[in-house]
Amino acid sequence: QLLERLKQQMLKTAAMLGVEADAVNLDPADENVIDLIGMLFREIFEECELRGAQRNTLAKLIAPLSKVALQDRQLFLQSSHPARRLLNLLTEASEANTGDTEEARALLDMVEAAVDRLVRDRNESPQTFRGPRGQFNAYYAEYRAGAELAEGQATELQRREDLLEAGMVWARGVLLE
C-alpha cells in the first residue's frame, strides 16, 4: 500500500510539473526499500499497543524514514542506526501509554515534539535523527527512572499493607483464644 500510494503521489507531482507518467520510474531496489518501511510500520502498528493518536504521530515518520532508508540501507541492518534507535525509543515510549498521568502525557508530548522536529527538518541524513534521539533519550531515561521509583514505592506500600493485615489477623486469632 505504501509503495502504491508513493507511486501515485509521484505521478501526481510529476504531472503537475509537466512530466509524462512514463518518465517517472522507481528503481526496483528502491521499491523494495519502501516496501520494507511499510512492513516495518505495519509490524509496529500490529504488535504494539498504540492508541489512534499515537499511531498517527508515529506514522508521520514514514516519509523521513523512507528518505533515510533510500540513502542508507544500514537502517535495516544495524540496530544501532540513529533513525532506527529513535524509532524504537519513540515506539517504546508510546506503547501502552494512555496519558492518564501528567508525566505520561508529558512523555507523549515529547514523542510528538521529536516527530514534528524530524518532519519539519526534511533531511534524509541519518545524522538528523541524532539530535532528537539524544534529547528524547535523556528525557525518557528520567521518565523511566521516575516510573521505576514510583513502582518500587507502590510495591513497598503494598508489602507493608500485607504485613499489617497479616498482623491484624494474627492479633485477632490471639485475642479469640
Secondary structure, DSSP 8 states (H G I E B T S, - for coil): -HHHHHHHHHHHHHHHTT--GGG----HHHHHHHHHHHHHHHHHHHHS---HHHHHHHHTTHHHHHHHHHH-THHHH-TT-HHHHHHHHHHHHHTT----SHHHHHHHHHHHHHHHHHHHH----GGGGHHHHHHHHHHHHHHHHHHHHHHHHHHHHHHHHHHHHHHHHHHHHHHH-
